[in-house]
């Protein structure tokens, strides 16, 4: 679709045209889902986040000042929802860890052996990254955003983006290599 047609579609959706908004959802649904999945590594969670992001965007679209910023704006909504879900899971994970402390030594050893002896997939390695590193890998290497666009979406300086990309790629490589060593 030519950019002018896309921006007209965004403009129409912004002015309440539900058909235009449905067209936008169709165009960006896969991209939104991919980013959410890269951040959460959970298909159901990613679907929920994508749906929630489009609902939130629909009700907030009137606040979008520039149609040309739609993709960055939409990605920011998805990113924020992912970060909220990750924080929530982390809190729930701490509760799980406390429960795990009550396991016997043999149960704990069995649990560790199961997890250490499996080969890491890219998705598993991604989940071992910090949420900041997952975000830049997803935005850059999966979604194809430029460093400048990522700086805008994540609201951090360009130098921070470059540093995070470098660090994230190195960490991802280390996790993948360590996973292969455990076979």
C-alpha positions in Angstrom: 0.0 0.0 0.0 1.3 3.4 -0.9 2.2 5.6 2.1 -0.3 8.2 1.2 -3.1 5.6 1.2 -1.9 4.2 4.5 -1.9 7.7 6.1 -5.3 8.4 4.7 -6.5 5.1 6.2 -5.0 6.1 9.6 -6.6 9.6 9.3 -10.0 8.1 8.5 -9.7 5.7 11.5 -8.7 8.6 13.7 -11.9 10.3 12.7 -14.0 7.4 13.7 -14.2 5.2 10.6 -14.4 1.7 12.1 -13.8 0.0 8.7 -10.6 1.9 8.3 -9.5 0.9 11.8 -10.4 -2.8 11.0 -8.2 -2.5 7.9 -5.3 -1.2 10.1 -5.8 -4.0 12.5 -5.5 -6.5 9.6 -2.4 -4.8 8.4 -0.6 -4.6 11.7 -1.9 -7.6 13.6 1.0 -9.9 12.7 3.6 -7.3 13.5 2.0 -6.5 16.9 1.7 -10.2 17.7 5.4 -10.9 16.8 6.6 -8.1 19.1 4.4 -9.3 22.0 5.5 -12.9 21.5 9.2 -11.9 21.3 8.8 -10.1 24.6 6.7 -12.7 26.4 7.5 -16.0 24.7 3.9 -17.1 25.3 1.4 -17.4 22.4 -1.7 -16.9 24.5 -0.2 -14.0 26.3 0.9 -12.4 23.0 -2.6 -12.8 21.6 -4.1 -11.2 24.6 -1.6 -8.3 24.5 -2.2 -7.8 20.8 -6.0 -7.7 21.3 -5.6 -5.3 24.3 -3.2 -3.1 22.3 -5.7 -2.7 19.4 -8.5 -1.9 21.8 -6.4 0.6 23.7 -5.2 2.1 20.4 -8.8 2.4 19.1 -9.9 4.4 22.2 -6.7 6.5 22.1 -6.4 7.1 18.4 -7.9 10.6 18.6 -4.8 11.6 20.7 -2.4 10.6 17.9 -1.1 13.9 16.7 0.6 12.7 13.5 -0.6 9.9 11.3 3.0 9.3 10.2 3.9 8.3 13.7 1.2 5.5 13.9 3.6 2.5 13.7 5.9 3.9 16.4 2.9 4.9 18.5 1.3 1.4 18.2 4.6 -0.3 18.9 5.0 1.8 22.1 1.5 0.7 23.2 2.4 -3.0 22.7 5.8 -2.5 24.4 4.2 -0.9 27.5 1.6 -3.7 27.8 4.4 -6.3 27.5 6.4 -4.6 30.2 3.4 -4.6 32.5 2.8 -8.3 31.9 6.4 -9.1 32.4 6.5 -7.3 35.7 3.3 -9.1 36.8 4.8 -12.5 35.9 8.0 -11.6 37.8 6.0 -10.9 40.9 4.1 -14.2 40.4 7.4 -15.9 39.8 8.8 -14.8 43.2 5.8 -16.5 44.8 6.6 -19.6 42.8 10.2 -19.5 43.9 9.1 -19.4 47.6 7.0 -22.4 47.0 9.9 -24.2 45.3 12.1 -23.6 48.4 9.8 -26.0 50.3 10.8 -28.9 47.9 13.0 -31.6 49.1 16.6 -31.7 48.0 15.9 -34.6 45.5 12.9 -32.8 44.0 15.1 -29.6 43.6 17.9 -31.7 42.0 15.5 -33.4 39.6 14.0 -30.0 38.6 17.4 -28.5 37.9 18.6 -31.5 35.9 15.5 -31.3 33.7 16.1 -27.7 32.9 19.9 -27.8 32.5 19.9 -30.7 30.2 17.6 -29.3 27.6 19.0 -27.5 24.5 18.1 -23.8 24.5 15.9 -22.7 21.6 16.1 -19.1 20.5 12.9 -18.4 22.3 14.2 -19.8 25.5 17.5 -17.9 25.1 15.4 -14.7 24.5 13.6 -15.3 27.8 16.9 -15.4 29.6 17.6 -11.8 28.4 16.6 -8.8 30.4 13.3 -7.3 29.3 15.3 -4.3 27.9 17.5 -6.6 25.8 14.4 -8.6 24.6 12.8 -5.4 23.6 15.7 -4.2 21.4 16.2 -7.6 19.8 12.5 -7.8 19.0 12.3 -4.2 17.6 15.5 -4.4 15.6 16.1 -7.9 14.5 12.5 -9.2 14.3 10.5 -6.1 13.5 13.1 -4.2 11.5 13.0 -0.8 13.2 15.9 1.5 12.8 18.0 2.6 15.9 16.4 6.0 15.7 12.9 4.6 15.6 13.7 2.4 18.5 15.0 5.3 20.5 11.7 7.1 19.9 9.6 4.0 20.8 11.5 3.2 24.0 12.1 6.8 24.9 15.9 6.3 25.5 18.9 8.0 23.9 20.3 6.6 20.6 23.6 5.7 22.4 21.6 3.6 24.8 19.9 1.7 22.0 23.3 1.0 20.3 24.7 -0.3 23.6 21.7 -2.4 24.4 21.7 -4.0 20.9 25.4 -4.9 21.2 25.0 -6.3 24.7 21.7 -8.1 23.9 23.2 -9.9 20.8 26.3 -11.0 22.8 24.1 -12.3 25.7 21.8 -14.1 23.3 24.8 -15.7 21.6 26.2 -16.8 25.0 22.9 -18.3 26.1 22.6 -20.2 22.8 26.1 -21.5 23.0 25.8 -22.6 26.6 22.5 -24.4 25.7 24.3 -26.4 23.0 27.1 -27.3 25.5 24.6 -29.0 27.8 23.6 -31.7 25.3 
